[in-house]
Amino acid sequence: MSITLIAVRNPQWQTVKTERLDSDGNVVNDEDGNPIMDIVNDDDGNPMRLIQCEAQWSHLGDDTQEWLPFAATSWDVEQHGRDLYNAIVAGDHGAIAEE
C-alpha cells in the first residue's frame, strides 16, 4: 500500500514521558492522586522528543478527510512516519511550536 501525505498542520514538540512505577510495577501517584510522569531519555541520556501534529494521508480516503492527530518520531517503525518527522524538522511544514 502506498502512503502519501496530503497535508500537515500545527506541528508541536512534545517530550516523551511515562508513568513512574514502583518495584511491584504499580503506578506511583502524587499527593493529589495523579500519576507521576517521568521524562524518557534516549541511550545518550537526552530527553526523547516527538512532534505532535495533525495530518491527512492518502491511504485514509480522499483529500476531504478530517485532520487526524499524528505523532511524528525519528524512531517510527513506518518509513512515512520517519519521513514526516524529518520533513517537519527541516522546516518543510512551518515552524515547530514549543511544548
C-alpha positions in Angstrom: 0.0 0.0 0.0 1.3 3.4 -0.9 1.0 6.1 1.8 1.3 9.7 0.7 1.0 12.7 2.9 -1.7 15.1 1.7 -1.2 17.9 4.3 0.1 18.6 7.8 -0.5 21.4 10.2 0.2 22.5 13.8 3.5 20.8 14.5 4.5 21.0 18.2 7.3 19.5 20.1 6.4 17.1 23.0 8.8 15.4 25.4 8.1 11.7 25.8 7.0 10.8 29.4 6.0 7.6 31.1 4.2 6.8 34.4 6.6 6.2 37.3 6.3 2.6 38.6 7.2 1.2 42.0 9.2 -2.0 42.4 6.0 -4.1 42.0 5.0 -2.4 38.7 2.3 -0.3 40.2 1.8 3.3 39.1 3.1 5.9 41.6 0.8 8.8 42.3 1.5 12.2 43.8 -0.3 13.5 46.9 -3.3 14.6 44.7 -3.7 11.1 43.3 -2.3 11.9 39.8 0.3 9.6 38.2 3.9 10.9 38.5 5.3 11.3 35.0 9.0 10.8 34.3 10.8 12.0 31.2 12.1 9.2 28.9 15.7 9.5 27.9 17.5 8.0 24.9 20.6 5.9 25.1 22.8 9.0 25.4 20.7 10.4 28.4 18.9 13.1 26.3 15.2 13.6 26.7 13.3 11.9 23.8 11.1 14.3 21.9 8.4 13.8 19.2 6.4 16.1 17.1 2.6 16.2 17.6 0.7 17.4 14.5 -2.4 16.9 12.5 -2.2 15.1 9.2 -4.1 13.9 6.2 -2.9 10.7 4.4 -3.8 9.3 1.0 -4.5 5.8 2.3 -7.3 7.0 4.6 -9.5 8.4 1.8 -9.8 11.4 -0.5 -8.4 14.9 0.3 -11.6 16.0 2.0 -10.9 13.8 5.0 -10.8 15.0 8.6 -7.5 16.1 10.2 -6.1 13.3 12.3 -3.6 13.6 15.2 -0.2 12.1 14.3 2.9 11.7 16.5 5.9 12.0 14.2 9.1 10.4 15.5 12.6 9.7 14.3 12.1 6.1 15.6 8.8 5.3 13.9 8.6 1.7 12.6 7.0 3.0 9.4 9.1 4.9 6.8 6.3 7.5 6.1 6.4 8.5 9.8 10.2 8.9 9.9 9.9 10.9 6.6 7.3 13.2 8.0 9.4 13.8 11.2 12.5 14.7 9.1 10.4 17.0 6.8 9.0 18.8 9.8 12.4 19.2 11.4 13.8 20.5 8.1 11.1 23.2 8.1 9.0 21.9 5.2 5.8 22.4 7.2 6.5 25.6 9.0 7.8 26.4 12.4 7.5 23.8 15.2 5.8 25.2 18.3 7.5 24.6 21.7 5.7 22.5 24.3 
